[in-house]
């Protein structure tokens, strides 16, 4: 309605301006017309007086001119009329009747210059037009010869006639005319505004109704029903808009709630559901691309790297640490840290339940309470710790730090979106963990828990390449139980399995974490000692040999049994340029130990391969 009022005001002002301009134009033209009309009348009167006086002079009745002049003076609108003689005429014929001499400076000026003079005198109640016209001496053929009677030259001023006309009636008439024009304009304006209001009101109501509908639509409500009294094209437009809004309602009406099944509410905060939907769809698109990417990544480590990339590039988080937690053992492993050291005490890595976020399964935000996490050494830093469960066996913890409260509040607002990425990564990480577990199972001996021969076949080349690049050495021990077949034949495979299990325990207890122990097959085992000296190699071999020999096995019926083993030793790259060759040489040394009495430790020598008696 404000638009309609503005439009009516603008139209009214335009019409008033046009009317005022018209009135001003008419007023000026009417004034000029009145003055020009009076001036023409004065010219005609002056000529009439001139001709009359000339006739009186020719007929010798100049003394009777007073009656003639009085008749002229009594004419309507002529307020005053007098004749002025020039000095030359006054000197020749006297001052004349009624003192026909100069009355004011205007008369003097006209007699002197011989130019006509016109002046308007306006007062509150009257308007006077003063006109003074000079008479000049003529001597034309068809005109009276003034020079025959007057002692003057042709063109000299003989006198002048001065008149005052009352043109007040013309002004009043003009004012009345202007008032009529003004009244007509006002009536026209009123009629025009009425018609405009009559025809434009339905459109204004339609526009207001349209604005109300669009306002509702902006907030996601497309249920507005548009109405209008406009017919024709306007009615058709309304029907089409109603149809469009019904389609939009059916399409977008529940979009926020439908998208909420993919993205939890609170991830995007906006009063405009369409903008919110657009943002959520963009978020879904990014998450979909992220998930499709990590689904074809080869390992859990690569997936973790993708997560850290998202935190750094998408959310611009500079300082954070990323942990993987083994829920069974309670051990927390650092996957990634941006800079510096962890804000957690070292003890948390051995016992993840000391972490408040992991123990409570809730987000820990340091700004919520003073010294919130007792195992955190953040000092002046603000922090947010987010726990995330992968499955019953594994969890993740994301620890984010910032110095400014503004930065930590910004990160806090991004938590729902960050969790969306973690949620998308969850099945992929779980799958990779399962694959790693299956792979590890396939690469380990189920009975002893040591790596199996398949592991050796898959990774021995990597070990060899690394060893050559780093100039590393490996001592290879090949172990075999003496007369193991008799154990199975005499006491059964159950007792034989116990022997195998105990060998695995002995080997694990006697080697370092950097060393590798492999069940090579049956009762044969291979041990790779990393960067071990000759003395150290023999010490480990003796330790294993003695520990196994001291084991006592119960074989049933109160009987016990002790067994011995033989060990062959070779060295990479001293004995061979590949670990496979060195394993073969260790097997050769083991064979020598077996054939030369068993229960001994034998180091490989080159002659063992050349002398068949030693094999």
C-alpha positions in Angstrom: 0.0 0.0 0.0 2.9 2.3 0.5 3.8 1.9 -3.1 0.3 2.9 -4.2 0.3 6.0 -1.9 3.7 7.0 -3.3 2.4 6.6 -6.9 -0.7 8.7 -6.2 1.4 11.4 -4.6 3.8 11.4 -7.5 0.9 11.6 -10.0 -0.8 14.4 -8.0 2.4 16.4 -7.8 3.0 16.0 -11.5 -0.5 17.1 -12.3 -0.3 20.0 -9.9 3.0 21.1 -11.4 1.5 20.9 -14.9 -1.5 23.0 -13.7 0.6 25.6 -12.0 2.8 25.9 -15.1 -0.3 26.3 -17.2 -1.7 29.0 -14.8 1.5 30.9 -14.8 1.8 30.8 -18.5 -1.9 31.9 -18.9 -1.4 34.7 -16.4 1.7 36.1 -18.1 0.0 35.8 -21.5 -3.2 37.4 -20.2 -1.3 40.3 -18.6 0.7 40.9 -21.8 -2.6 40.7 -23.8 -4.3 43.2 -21.5 -1.4 45.7 -21.7 -1.1 45.3 -25.5 -4.8 45.7 -25.9 -4.8 48.9 -23.8 -1.7 50.2 -25.7 -3.5 49.6 -29.0 -6.5 51.5 -27.7 -4.3 54.3 -26.6 -2.7 54.5 -30.1 -6.2 54.6 -31.6 -7.3 57.3 -29.2 -4.2 59.3 -29.9 -4.7 59.1 -33.6 -8.3 60.0 -33.2 -7.4 63.1 -31.1 -4.7 64.0 -33.7 -7.1 63.8 -36.6 -9.8 65.7 -34.7 -7.5 68.5 -33.7 -6.2 68.7 -37.3 -9.7 68.9 -38.6 -10.5 71.7 -36.1 -7.5 73.6 -37.2 -8.3 73.2 -40.9 -11.9 74.3 -40.3 -10.9 77.2 -38.1 -12.8 75.9 -35.1 -9.8 75.3 -32.9 -11.4 77.2 -30.1 -14.1 74.6 -29.9 -11.7 71.6 -29.3 -12.6 71.5 -25.6 -15.9 69.8 -26.3 -14.2 67.3 -28.5 -11.5 66.5 -25.9 -14.1 66.2 -23.2 -16.1 63.6 -25.2 -12.9 61.6 -25.7 -12.1 61.8 -22.0 -15.5 60.5 -21.0 -14.8 57.3 -22.9 -15.0 54.1 -20.8 -11.7 53.1 -19.1 -10.1 56.5 -20.0 -9.3 58.0 -16.6 -7.5 61.1 -17.8 -6.5 62.8 -21.1 -4.5 65.9 -21.7 -2.7 67.7 -24.5 0.8 69.1 -24.2 2.2 71.8 -26.6 5.8 72.0 -27.5 7.7 75.1 -26.7 7.7 76.2 -30.4 3.9 75.8 -30.7 3.4 77.5 -27.3 5.6 80.4 -28.4 3.6 80.7 -31.7 0.1 80.2 -30.5 0.2 80.5 -26.7 -0.3 78.0 -23.9 -3.7 76.9 -25.2 -6.8 75.7 -23.3 -6.6 74.3 -19.8 -3.0 75.1 -19.6 -1.8 72.7 -22.3 1.7 72.7 -21.0 4.1 70.1 -19.7 2.7 68.5 -16.5 5.5 66.1 -15.5 8.9 64.7 -16.6 7.3 62.2 -18.8 5.7 64.9 -21.0 9.0 66.7 -21.0 10.9 63.5 -22.0 8.5 62.7 -24.9 8.6 66.3 -26.2 12.4 66.2 -26.1 13.0 62.7 -27.6 9.9 62.4 -29.8 9.6 58.8 -28.6 6.4 57.2 -27.3 6.3 56.4 -23.6 4.3 53.6 -21.9 4.2 52.8 -18.1 2.0 50.6 -15.9 1.3 51.6 -12.3 0.0 48.7 -10.2 -1.6 49.2 -6.8 -3.6 47.0 -4.5 -7.0 47.9 -6.0 -6.2 49.5 -9.4 -3.9 49.2 -12.4 -3.2 52.3 -14.5 -1.7 52.4 -17.9 0.0 55.7 -18.7 0.7 56.4 -22.4 2.2 59.5 -23.9 2.4 59.8 -27.7 4.2 62.6 -29.5 2.7 64.5 -32.5 5.3 65.3 -35.2 5.2 67.8 -38.0 4.4 66.3 -41.4 4.5 67.8 -45.0 3.4 64.8 -47.1 1.3 64.9 -50.2 -1.6 63.0 -48.8 -1.2 64.4 -45.3 -1.9 67.9 -43.9 1.1 70.2 -44.3 1.9 71.2 -40.7 4.7 73.4 -41.9 2.1 75.8 -43.5 0.7 76.7 -40.1 3.6 76.1 -37.7 6.9 77.6 -37.7 8.7 74.3 -37.4 10.6 71.8 -39.5 9.4 68.5 -40.7 9.7 65.9 -38.1 9.8 68.3 -35.1 7.6 67.5 -32.2 4.5 69.7 -32.1 3.1 68.3 -29.0 1.9 65.1 -27.3 -1.2 63.5 -25.9 -1.0 61.8 -22.5 -3.6 59.3 -21.3 -4.2 57.2 -18.3 -6.3 54.0 -18.8 -7.9 52.0 -15.9 -7.2 48.4 -16.8 -8.2 47.0 -13.4 -11.2 45.2 -14.9 -8.8 43.4 -17.2 -6.8 42.2 -14.2 -10.0 41.1 -12.4 -11.2 39.3 -15.5 -7.8 37.6 -15.8 -7.8 36.6 -12.2 -11.3 35.1 -12.6 -10.2 33.2 -15.7 -7.1 31.9 -13.9 -9.3 30.7 -11.0 -11.5 28.9 -13.4 -8.5 27.2 -14.9 -7.2 26.3 -11.5 -10.6 24.9 -10.5 -10.7 22.8 -13.7 -7.2 21.6 -13.1 -8.0 20.6 -9.5 -11.1 18.8 -10.7 -9.0 17.0 -13.4 -6.5 16.0 -10.7 -9.1 14.6 -8.4 -10.8 12.7 -11.2 -7.4 11.4 -12.4 -6.4 10.3 -8.9 -9.7 8.6 -8.4 -9.4 6.7 -11.7 -5.7 5.7 -11.0 -6.6 4.6 -7.5 -9.6 2.6 -8.8 -7.6 0.8 -11.5 -4.3 0.4 -9.7 -5.6 -0.8 -6.3 -6.1 -4.4 -7.5 -2.6 -4.5 -8.8 -1.2 -3.1 -5.6 -3.2 -5.7 -3.6 -1.8 -8.3 -5.9 1.8 -7.1 -5.4 1.3 -7.0 -1.6 -0.1 -10.5 -1.7 2.9 -11.6 -3.9 5.3 -10.0 -1.5 3.7 -11.8 1.5 4.0 -15.1 -0.4 7.7 -14.5 -1.4 8.5 -13.5 2.3 7.1 -16.8 3.4 8.9 -18.7 0.7 12.2 -17.1 1.7 11.8 -18.9 5.1 10.9 -22.1 3.4 7.1 -21.9 3.5 5.5 -22.4 0.0 2.0 -22.9 1.3 0.8 -19.3 0.5 -2.3 -19.1 -1.7 -2.1 -16.1 -4.1 -5.3 -14.2 -4.8 -6.2 -11.2 -7.0 -9.2 -9.4 -8.4 -7.3 -8.6 -11.6 -8.7 -10.3 -14.6 -7.0 -11.4 -17.9 -3.3 -11.9 -17.9 -3.0 -11.0 -14.2 -5.3 -13.8 -13.2 -3.4 -16.2 -15.4 -0.1 -15.2 -13.8 -1.6 -15.8 -10.3 -2.8 -19.3 -11.3 0.7 -20.2 -12.7 2.4 -18.9 -9.5 0.0 -20.9 -7.3 0.8 -24.0 -9.4 4.6 -23.3 -9.1 4.4 -22.8 -5.3 2.6 -26.1 -4.9 5.3 -27.9 -6.8 8.0 -26.2 -4.8 6.2 -27.1 -1.6 6.1 -30.7 -2.6 9.7 -30.6 -3.7 11.4 -28.4 -1.0 8.9 -28.5 1.8 10.6 -31.3 3.8 14.1 -30.9 2.4 15.6 -29.8 5.6 14.3 -32.8 7.5 15.2 -35.2 4.7 18.7 -33.9 4.5 18.9 -34.1 8.3 19.1 -37.9 7.9 22.5 -37.4 6.2 23.8 -34.4 8.0 22.8 -33.9 11.7 20.9 -30.7 12.6 23.1 -28.0 13.9 25.8 -28.4 11.2 24.4 -25.4 9.3 22.7 -22.5 11.1 20.5 -20.3 8.9 16.9 -19.0 8.9 16.7 -19.7 5.2 16.1 -23.4 4.7 17.0 -23.2 1.0 20.4 -21.7 1.8 20.7 -24.3 4.5 19.8 -27.0 2.0 22.3 -25.7 -0.5 25.0 -25.7 2.2 24.1 -29.2 3.4 24.1 -30.5 -0.2 27.6 -28.9 -0.7 28.7 -30.6 2.5 27.3 -33.9 1.4 29.1 -33.5 -1.9 32.4 -32.8 -0.2 31.9 -35.8 2.2 30.9 -38.0 -0.7 34.1 -37.1 -2.6 36.1 -37.7 0.6 34.5 -41.1 1.1 34.9 -42.2 -2.5 38.6 -41.2 -2.2 39.4 -43.1 1.0 37.4 -46.2 -0.1 40.1 -46.9 -2.7 43.0 -46.0 -0.4 45.2 -48.9 0.3 45.7 -48.6 4.0 44.5 -47.2 7.3 47.5 -45.0 7.5 46.6 -43.3 4.2 43.0 -42.7 5.4 44.3 -41.1 8.6 46.4 -38.9 6.4 43.3 -37.8 4.4 41.6 -36.8 7.7 44.5 -34.7 8.7 44.5 -33.1 5.3 40.8 -32.2 5.6 41.4 -30.6 9.1 44.3 -28.5 7.8 42.9 -27.4 4.4 39.1 -27.3 4.8 38.9 -26.1 8.4 42.3 -24.3 8.6 43.1 -26.0 11.9 46.8 -25.4 12.6 47.5 -27.2 15.8 46.1 -30.7 16.5 47.0 -34.2 17.4 45.4 -37.4 16.2 45.4 -40.7 18.1 44.3 -44.3 17.6 43.2 -46.1 20.7 43.2 -49.9 21.2 40.1 -50.4 23.5 41.3 -53.9 24.5 44.8 -53.1 25.6 44.1 -49.4 26.5 47.1 -48.3 24.5 46.9 -44.9 22.7 49.0 -44.5 19.6 49.9 -41.1 18.2 49.0 -41.0 14.5 49.8 -37.3 13.7 50.7 -34.2 15.5 51.1 -30.8 13.8 53.9 -29.2 15.9 55.5 -29.6 19.3 54.5 -32.2 21.9 51.2 -33.6 23.0 49.3 -31.6 25.6 48.6 -34.9 27.4 50.8 -36.5 30.0 52.8 -39.5 28.8 51.0 -41.9 31.0 47.8 -41.4 28.9 49.4 -43.3 26.0 49.7 -46.4 28.2 46.3 -46.0 29.8 43.8 -44.4 27.5 41.2 -44.3 30.2 43.1 -41.4 31.8 41.9 -39.3 28.8 38.6 -37.7 29.9 37.3 -37.6 26.3 37.9 -41.3 25.8 36.6 -42.4 29.2 33.4 -40.4 29.1 32.8 -40.7 25.3 31.9 -36.9 25.3 33.6 -33.9 23.8 35.9 -32.1 26.2 36.1 -28.3 25.7 38.4 -26.5 28.0 36.4 -23.3 28.1 33.5 -25.1 29.8 35.3 -25.4 33.2 38.7 -24.6 34.7 41.3 -27.3 34.5 38.7 -29.6 33.0 41.0 -32.5 32.1 43.4 -33.4 34.9 45.8 -35.3 32.6 46.2 -32.4 30.3 49.2 -30.1 30.4 47.9 -27.3 28.1 48.9 -24.4 30.4 47.8 -21.2 28.5 46.3 -23.1 25.5 42.6 -23.7 24.9 41.7 -27.2 23.7 39.0 -29.4 22.3 39.2 -33.2 22.5 36.8 -35.2 20.4 36.4 -39.0 21.0 35.1 -41.1 18.1 34.4 -44.8 18.3 35.3 -47.0 15.3 34.2 -50.4 16.7 34.4 -52.3 20.0 38.2 -52.7 19.7 39.3 -49.3 18.3 38.6 -45.6 18.8 40.1 -42.3 17.8 40.8 -39.1 19.6 41.2 -35.7 18.0 42.9 -33.1 20.2 42.8 -29.5 18.9 44.5 -26.5 20.5 44.4 -22.8 20.1 45.7 -19.7 21.9 42.8 -17.4 21.4 39.2 -17.8 22.6 38.0 -16.6 19.3 39.8 -19.4 17.5 38.6 -22.1 19.8 35.0 -20.9 19.5 35.3 -21.0 15.7 36.6 -24.6 15.9 33.8 -25.4 18.3 31.2 -24.3 15.7 32.9 -26.6 13.2 32.7 -29.7 15.4 29.4 -31.1 13.9 30.9 -30.8 10.4 34.2 -32.4 11.4 32.3 -35.3 12.9 30.6 -35.8 9.6 33.9 -36.5 8.0 34.9 -38.9 10.9 31.5 -40.6 10.5 32.1 -41.0 6.8 35.6 -42.4 7.4 34.4 -44.8 10.1 33.4 -47.8 8.0 36.5 -47.4 5.8 38.8 -47.3 8.8 36.9 -50.3 10.3 37.3 -52.1 7.1 41.0 -51.4 6.9 41.5 -52.5 10.5 39.7 -55.7 9.7 41.8 -56.1 6.6 45.0 -55.5 8.6 43.8 -58.0 11.2 43.1 -60.6 8.6 46.3 -59.9 6.8 48.2 -60.1 10.1 46.4 -63.4 10.8 47.3 -64.7 7.4 50.9 -63.7 8.0 51.2 -65.2 11.4 51.3 -68.7 12.7 48.2 -69.4 14.7 49.9 -71.8 17.1 53.0 -69.8 18.1 51.9 -66.2 17.2 55.1 -65.8 15.2 55.2 -64.7 11.6 54.8 -67.5 9.1 56.7 -68.4 5.9 54.2 -66.4 3.8 55.2 -63.2 5.7 58.8 -64.0 4.9 58.1 -64.5 1.2 56.1 -61.2 1.0 58.4 -58.9 2.9 61.9 -60.4 2.6 62.6 -58.3 -0.5 61.7 -55.1 1.3 64.0 -56.0 4.2 66.8 -56.7 1.8 66.3 -53.4 -0.1 66.2 -51.5 3.1 69.3 -53.3 4.4 71.3 -52.5 1.3 70.3 -48.8 1.3 71.1 -48.4 5.0 74.1 -50.8 5.0 72.3 -52.9 7.6 73.2 -56.5 8.5 71.1 -59.5 9.6 72.2 -62.6 11.4 70.0 -65.6 10.3 69.3 -68.4 12.7 67.7 -71.6 11.5 66.4 -73.7 14.4 65.1 -77.3 14.4 64.0 -79.7 17.2 66.1 -82.8 17.4 64.2 -86.0 16.7 60.9 -84.2 16.7 59.2 -86.9 14.6 59.7 -89.3 17.5 57.7 -87.0 19.8 54.7 -87.1 17.5 55.1 -90.8 16.9 55.6 -91.7 20.6 53.5 -89.2 22.5 51.1 -87.9 19.8 50.6 -84.6 18.0 49.2 -82.9 21.1 52.5 -83.1 22.9 54.3 -82.2 19.7 52.1 -79.0 19.4 53.0 -78.1 23.0 56.7 -78.3 22.1 56.1 -76.0 19.1 54.2 -73.5 21.3 56.9 -73.4 23.9 59.6 -72.8 21.2 57.6 -69.7 20.1 57.6 -68.4 23.7 61.3 -69.0 24.1 62.2 -67.2 20.9 60.0 -64.2 21.7 61.6 -63.9 25.2 65.2 -64.1 23.8 65.1 -61.6 20.9 64.6 -57.9 20.7 61.6 -55.9 19.2 63.6 -55.1 16.1 64.3 -58.8 15.4 62.0 -61.1 13.5 61.0 -64.6 14.4 59.3 -66.9 11.8 57.9 -70.4 12.0 59.4 -71.7 8.7 57.6 -75.0 8.7 56.9 -77.9 11.0 59.4 -77.7 13.8 61.8 -75.4 11.8 62.1 -71.7 12.8 64.0 -68.8 11.3 65.2 -65.8 13.4 66.5 -62.6 11.8 68.7 -60.6 14.2 68.9 -56.9 13.2 72.5 -55.5 13.2 73.8 -58.1 15.6 77.5 -58.7 16.0 79.0 -62.2 15.8 79.3 -62.4 19.5 75.8 -61.1 20.0 74.4 -63.6 17.5 76.0 -66.6 19.3 74.8 -65.3 22.7 71.2 -65.1 21.4 71.6 -68.6 19.8 73.0 -70.0 23.1 70.2 -68.4 25.1 67.5 -69.9 22.9 69.3 -73.3 22.9 69.7 -73.4 26.7 66.2 -72.1 27.5 64.6 -74.7 25.3 66.8 -77.5 26.6 65.7 -76.7 30.2 62.0 -77.0 29.4 60.3 -80.0 30.9 57.2 -81.3 29.0 54.6 -83.5 30.6 53.7 -86.4 28.3 51.1 -88.2 30.4 51.0 -90.9 33.0 53.3 -88.8 35.2 56.1 -89.0 32.7 58.1 -86.0 31.5 60.3 -85.2 28.5 63.1 -82.8 27.6 64.2 -82.0 24.1 67.1 -80.3 22.4 67.5 -78.3 19.2 70.1 -77.7 16.6 70.8 -74.2 15.3 72.5 -73.1 12.0 73.8 -69.5 11.6 74.6 -67.4 8.6 75.2 -63.7 8.1 73.8 -61.2 5.5 75.5 -59.8 3.5 78.7 -61.5 4.6 77.8 -65.0 3.5 75.4 -64.1 0.6 74.1 -61.1 -1.3 70.5 -61.9 -0.6 68.7 -63.0 2.6 67.2 -65.9 0.8 70.7 -67.2 0.1 71.6 -66.6 3.7 68.6 -68.5 4.9 69.7 -71.4 2.6 73.2 -71.2 4.1 71.8 -71.2 7.6 69.8 -74.3 6.6 73.1 -75.8 5.4 74.8 -75.0 8.7 71.7 -76.6 10.5 72.1 -79.7 8.4 75.8 -79.9 9.4 74.8 -79.6 13.0 72.3 -82.4 12.6 74.7 -84.7 10.8 77.5 -84.1 13.2 75.8 -85.0 16.4 72.8 -82.6 16.9 72.1 -80.4 19.9 74.7 -77.9 18.8 75.1 -74.4 17.2 76.9 -74.3 13.9 77.9 -71.2 11.9 78.0 -71.4 8.2 81.2 -71.6 6.3 81.7 -71.6 2.6 83.3 -75.0 2.5 80.0 -76.5 3.7 78.4 -75.8 0.4 81.4 -77.3 -1.5 82.0 -80.4 0.6 79.1 -82.9 0.3 80.5 -84.8 3.3 79.5 -81.9 5.5 76.0 -81.8 4.2 
